[in-house]
Amino acid sequence: VQLEESGGASVQAGGSLRLSCVGSGYTFSTYCMGWFRQIPGNVQRNRVAIIRSDGTTEYEKPVKGRFSISRDNAKKTLYLQMDSLKQEDTATYYCVAGPSCGVYYTWGQGVQVSVSS
């Protein structure tokens, strides 16, 4: 199982970015997928959003209303649309996959998102 993220960049506050994550080596459509992030200087990786195999989604409070998670099963790709970005969104973002939500066996290598004022 492999996950490969892309789309990380440096943007100004208020801007938008879309992260992508391509999965391989497993049945993409059946897995719960999600995004976590790790803020610079912190060890902990915090959940940002998840999307179940049935398409239902959950968002953490700091990003709700600004971020949108989606998946294209035909392309085996997970997306994170990030709008109205804030400086506190600066982090390394990780794509995750698991047979059920909460059990993420596989993590991507991470992409850097940097938001400046």
Buried (B, 14 or more C-beta within 10 A) or exposed (E): EEBBBBBBBEBEBEBEBBBBBBBEEBEBEEBBBBBBBBBEEEEEBEBBBBBBBEEEEBBBEEBEEBBBBBBEBEEBBBBBBBBEBBEEBBBBBBBBBBEEBEEBEBBBEBBEBBBEE
